[in-house]
Amino acid sequence: MKKYISIIACLASSLISAAHSAEVEIYTASYCSDCKTAKAYLKAHEIAFDEHDVENDLEQRMIFYVRGGKGVPLLFVKGQMMHGFDEQQFESLRGSTGSP
């Protein structure tokens, strides 16, 4: 069993480095109200983002866990992890004062 977990972790790790180039990434699920709030904020401020569905996409769910995910939304802003969504924390990670 440990062998399989190790193999999965290695595969996911290589997928992570190859697939993540956006300044903002968000891991979401359809039932998550905070995910909807975060996506609405990003859209309202015209901030481009890559969305990863952990509810329906097994590959993204595996990557989510490898990257330290424990709950959604999970955001990566310029590579920095943010659990949940808070506008001030988000803008601090972006290095701005709230402007797009």
N, C-alpha and C positions, 0 to 999 in steps of 0.2 A: 504494500500500500504506500509506504514512504517513497518508494521508487517512482510510482505514478504521480504522486504529489510533486515530487521534484521535477519530473519531466514537464508537467503542466505549468509549474512556476517558470521554468526556463522558456517554454514556448510563449507564455504570456508576457514575460519580460522582453523577449525579442519583438513581440507584436507591439508592445507599448512604445519602444523606441522608434519603431518604423512608422507607426500610425498617428502619432500625436505631434502635430505641428502648429495647431491653433493657439493663439494667445489665451483664449478662454475655452475650457472644456467643462461640460457638465454631465454628470451621470444622473439619470432620472428614472422615474417609474410613473405610470399613469395615475396611480392612486395618491401621489404625493402632492399635497397642496403647496408646500414650500418650494417644490420643483417648479410648479406653475408660476408662483410669485417670482422666483429667480429668472425664469425664462421671459416673463412679461417685462421685468426690469431691463434685461439685456436688450430685448426688442425695442422697448420704448426709448432707450438711450443709443439705439443703433450700434450696439456692440456685437460684432460677429462672434459666433461661438460654434463649437462642435458639440452636438448632443449625442450621448451614448445611452441607449435604453437597456437598463439592467434587468428589467422585468421580462422582456421578450427575446433578448439576444444573449444566448448562453456565453458566447465568446466575450462579449462586453462585460458580462457579470463576472467571469473569471478574471479579467483584467482589472475590474473594479476592486475585487478582493486582494489581488496581488499588489495593487497600488495603495492599499490601506483602507479601503472602503468598509464602513460598518453600517452606514445608513445613507439615505438620499435626502436632499441633493448632496452630491460631492462635487465640488468645483476644483479645478486647477487653473490658477491665474498666473500666467507667465511661469508655469511649472510649480507654483506654490500651492499646497493643498489647503482647502477650506471646507470644513464640514458644516452643513447647513447653509443658510444664506442670511447675511447681514449687509446692508448697503454700505455702511461705513467701513467695515472690514474689507469688503470687496474692493471699494475704491482705494483703500490704503494699499492693498495688494497690487492694484493696477498702477499705483504711483501717480494718481491724479486727485483732483478735488471734486470729482463728480461729473466733469464734462466728458462727452464721448471721445 
